[in-house]
Amino acid sequence: MLRSTLDSLVGLPHRVQAVADDIRALRVSAERQSEGAGRIEGQLLELSGRLAAIESLVSALDRDVDEATDRLPDREKGPLVKARDALTGDSGR
């Protein structure tokens, strides 16, 4: 029994070193993953900004189309009615 206890104590520094190496590798891996997550977060923020800009442009375009079609003559005025329908998607109800 004393011999096995002594062998365990002698091998303990090697096992502690192995655990320390595992912890160090885990820390390095966690740091890399954290950096990767930070890059992804930055890309998502950039994408969100771009989507907001696109949404703003689409809204402005929608307003421009509304303004242009509001200036067209009455529906019963021939080819211009067709132009208005094409711009608004209206089927001439």
Sequence and secondary structure as in RCSB ss.txt:
>XXXX:A:sequence
MLRSTLDSLVGLPHRVQAVADDIRALRVSAERQSEGAGRIEGQLLELSGRLAAIESLVSALDRDVDEATDRLPDR
EKGPLVKARDALTGDSGR
>XXXX:A:secstr
 HHHHHHHHHHHHHHHHHHHHHHHHHHHHHHHHHHHHHHHHHHHHHHHHHHHHHHHHHHHHHHHHHHHHHTS  T
TSTHHHHHHHHHH     
